[in-house]
Amino acid sequence: MTTSQFGVLEVLYHKGDLRIREIIEKTLSTGGNMTVVIDNLQKDGLVSRYPDPADRRATLISITDKGKQLMDDIFPRHLDSLNEIYDVLSKEEKEILLVLLKKLSRY
């Protein structure tokens, strides 16, 4: 699985169904490769597409049960890896980092 594929699955896993534009924004990706990433995830049965009931011109991307099962398996290990990486920071440093990341996420 590529980093981009994991990013798409992770955002759908935690945020629910989204439009491609929203996935691009939340994963800080470019539009150029996102369609290919989603196409490949769909081929693997990890996501599906359906028309947005609020705007039939738009498409929503949804994580499938197979995708949820995969994330149920790999996300805890990913979280453990992140915790190991950030263990080098003190509690105060983590709090500062959180404030800075929240500030950056507004853009």
N, C-alpha and C positions, 0 to 999 in steps of 0.2 A: 504494500500500500504506500502510495506517495504521501508526502507531507500535505499537499493540496487536497487529496482525497480524504485524509484524516481530518483536516480542517473542516471540510464540508460536512462530513458525518458528525463531527463533534458539535458543530453549531446547530444542526438539525436535531440531534439527540437532546440538546439542552434547551433549544428555543422553539422547537416545533417547526411546522411547515413554513417555508419562506419562498419568496420570489428570488430568481437568480441575482437580481440587483442587490437584494438584501444580504444574500450569502456573500457576494463580492465585498460589500461594505464591512460585514462582520468578520470576515477572514482576512481582510486587508489584501485581497488578491486583485488581479487585473481581469478584465472581461475577456481578454483574448483567449485564455486557456480554460476558463471556467466551464464553457459548454462542453469541451472535450472531457474535462474531469467528471462532470455530471453524467455525460454519455457513458463513460467507462464504469462509473458506479451503478448506473442503471443496467448495463449489460451484465454486471455481476449480481444483480438482484438486490442491491443494498439501498437504492433509492427508487422512487417512482415519480412521475410527473402527472399533474392533472390540471384542468382549467381552473383558474381562480373564480369562485362563484361571484365575487364582488366585481370582477372585471374580466370577462371572458377572453379579452385580448391577451391577458397575462397568464402565465403558467406558474403553479406552485410546485415546489420540490418537497417531497416527503420521505422520511427515512422509513424503510420497510421493517417488518418483523425480523428479517434476516440481518438487516443493518443494526437494529437495536440489540440483537443477541451478540453480534460482533463487538459493539461498543460496550455492552455489559461485561464482556470478557477482557477487552484491551484497555478500556479507560481507567480502571483501578491501577493497572500497572503503569500507565502513563502518569497518573497522579502521584504514584510512589516515586517515579523518576524525577518529577518536578520538585517534590518535597526534598528529595536528596540533594538536588542542585541548589535549592534555596536555603538549605540548612546552614550554609556558610555565612548567611546574614543573621545579624542579631534581630531581636524582636523590633527594636526601634528602626533598624534599616528596612525591615520588611514593611513597616507601617509607612515609611517615607516612600518606598517603592510603590506601594499601593496607591498613595495619593497622586504620585506622578503618573502612573499608568491610567488612573481614572481621568486625570486632566488631559492626557493625550488621546484618550478614547472619544473625547468630544469632537475631535476633528476628523 
